[in-house]
């Protein structure tokens, strides 16, 4: 049976790289993104054209769906459509995230703080709520996988990014709790915690700090370079594989040593 995955935040960056990696590993993939800018997020988000280009380039077993992870009903719709099209869901990867801040926590506009918490943490919870019942509908023995993107910020206090740190720490805690709840059901739950990765969101973070570009973050990592989205995606594809069935409740750090 060909396994089936849903990936949010798939229009670019780590989400897009994960779609490509899973497709190359023989998965059928539903690539999901909002495909619309958010007026409170201070940089452009992925477009419908970008999402469709990711799906087309990844191959015939990849389709695109437009959905906002803050809209639980839209994720339920995506899951139902996936089950209708391909018979079930075996993995869900919560990669959607936004960045904002650049000011002390008590000065960040409430609407920006809320967007970060709602997308970066709430979107993970919403995807789990929509996808895990579908994984449980798979017959025993199952090989379900719930995966999320945390961050080196889940353990490090980053100035001017308090909401982002809080959201990513929440992702790590949420995944550990899911792993405990799913222990008897043949479904694992894990997170990957990237360091500074060359993405549009890191470019936006550099802007928040008034830096000339994302490359400014490279020297903060012991490996003295930025990570690529493909490096993070490879870890997610590994955790989705049947061979990783003994790993659950883990936060795998692919951070170039940033958390040392």
N, C-alpha and C positions, 0 to 999 in steps of 0.2 A: 504494500500500500504506500503510495506517495504521500509523505507528510505535508501538512498544510499549516502555514503561519500567517499571522497578521502583524504588521509592523506599523506603528504610528510614527509621526514625524519623519515620514519617508521621502519628502520632497527634496531633501539635500542632506549633506553632512553625514553624521553617523547613521541615521535612519536609512538614507539612500544606500550607503555602503553595506548595511546589513541586508537590505533587500537583495542587492547583487550577490552577496556572499551566500545567502540561503539558497538563492536560485542556482548558483553554481554548484552547491552541495546537493542538489536534487529535490529541493522543496518547491511546492506551489506556494505563492506568496500574494497576499493582498497588501498593497502599499497604500497607506492612508495618510492624508495630510489635510490641514484646514484650507489651504490654498486661498488665503485671504489675509490681508494685513489687519493688524489690530491697532486701533488708534492710540492705545496707551503704550504699545511696545515701540521703542525708539529706533527701529530699523526694519527694513522690508522683510517679510516672511516669504516662504516658498510659494511659488505660483502654481496654477493648474498645469501650465505648460511644463514646468520643471518636474512635477509629479508624473505626468504622462510620459515624459522623456525617460525618467528613471525606469518606469514599468516597461516601456518599449525596449529599452536597451538591455534589460535583464532577461528578456526572453519570453516565449509564448505562455509559460506557466506563471506569469506575473500579471496581475490586474491592478488598476488604481481605483480608489474610492475616496471621495471627499467627505471628511467628517471632522468636527471640532471635538477634541478630547474632553472639553468642558461640558459637552452636551451628551449626557449618558445615553439618551434615546438614540442618538446617531450612531454610537458605538454598538448598541444592541442591534440596530439595523444592519450594520456592517457584518456583525457576527452571523446574523440570520441569513444574510445573502451569501456569506462564505459557506455556511452549511448547505444551503440550497445548491450552490454551484459545485462544490467539491466534497460534500458528504460529511464534513466535520472540521474541527479545529484541533491542532496538536500543539501549537505554540503561539504565544502572544509576546511581542516585544514592545515595551513602552519606551519609545525614544523621543517623543515630542517634548520640547522644552523651549522656554523663552528666557531672556535675560533682561534685567533692568536694575536700576539703582544708581550708583555713583554719588550717593549722598549718605550722610549718617542715617541710621535706621529710623530715627525719630523725625527725619525730614523727608523721607521718601514718600511721594504721593500715595495715598491709600489705594488708588486704582491700579498703580503699578505693582505695589506689594501684593494685591489680591490676584492680579493676573499671573504673577510668578507662582504663587502658592496654588492657584487653581489649575494651572497647566502642568507645572513641574511635579507636583505631588498629587493633586486631585485627578489629573489625567491618568496617572498610574493606577490609582484606586478605581477609577471609572473603567479602565480597560480590564482590570482584574474582575470587576463585578460583571462585565459583559461576557468575557471570554472563558472564565473558569467553568461556569455551568456547561458551556459547550464542550470543553475538554472532558468534563465528568460524564458527558453523554457518550463518549467513546467507550467501546467495550473493554472489559478487563481481559488481559493486562494492558494498562495504559502506559504511554510514554509522554505525558503532557509536560510542557515547559512554560513557565511564566518568567519573563526576563524584563529587567528594567535598567535604565541608565541612572546610576547615582553620580558621584563626582568626588574628586579629592576634597571638595568643599563639604562633604558629609562629615569630615572629622577636623578640618581646618577652618578656623575663623578668618574669613576674608573681609577686610575692611570695605565698607560701602556696598557690600553684597549680602546683607544679613538675611533678607527674605530667601535668596537663592540658597544660602547655606542651610537655612531651616528646612526648605523644601527637600533638598538632597539628603539631609540627615533623616528626614521623614521617610524617604524612599528606602533607605537602608533598613530602618526599623520595620517598615511595612513588609518588606520582602522576608525578613526573618520571621515575622509573625505568620505570613502566608505559608512559609515552609513548614512551620509547626502544625498549622491547620490542615495542610494537604498531605502530611506524612503517610497517612494510611490509604491514600487514593491514587498512588502511582503518578503523581504530578509533582515536579520540583519547582522551586522558586528561588531565583538568584538575581544578583545585580552585578553589573560591571561598573567600576568606578574609574573614569578616565581622568588623566591630568589635562594639561593644556593641549587642546587638539585643534588642528587647523580647520576651522569651520567659520561660517558667517557669524555664529554666535560669539566666537572668540574675538572676531573683528569688532563686534559691538561692545564687548567687554573692554577692549583696548580703548575704544572711544570714550567709554564711561570714565576711565582712568586718565584720559587726556594723553594717551600714549600714541606714538606715530603709527603703530600697527601691531598685529598679533604676534609678530616675531619678537616683540619686546618681552614676551613671557618665556621665551625659550631658556634663558639663562637661569630662571627660577627652578628648572627641572634638572636633576643630577645628570641626565643624559644630554643636556645642553642642546636640545632641539625640540620642536613641537612634534606631537604625535600626529599620525594621519587617521582619518576616519576608518580606513581599511584595517588598521591595527586594532581598533576597538571592535570593529565588526567581526574580526576573526575570533575574538574571545567570545562574543555572543553566539556565533555559529557553533563554536566548540561546545558551549553550555547547552545549546539546543540539540546537540547530537545524542544519539542513544548511548554512546560511550561515556557521557557525562552523567549518567543516571545516579551515580553515587554522590553527586554534589548537590546539596540543597541548603538554603539559608546562608549562602556565601555571598560576600561582597568581594569580587575579584578585582584587584587593583591593577589596572593597566595605565599607569600614571607617570612612567618615566622616572620613578623614584620620588615623586613629589611629596608623597606621604611619609617619607623616611624621617 
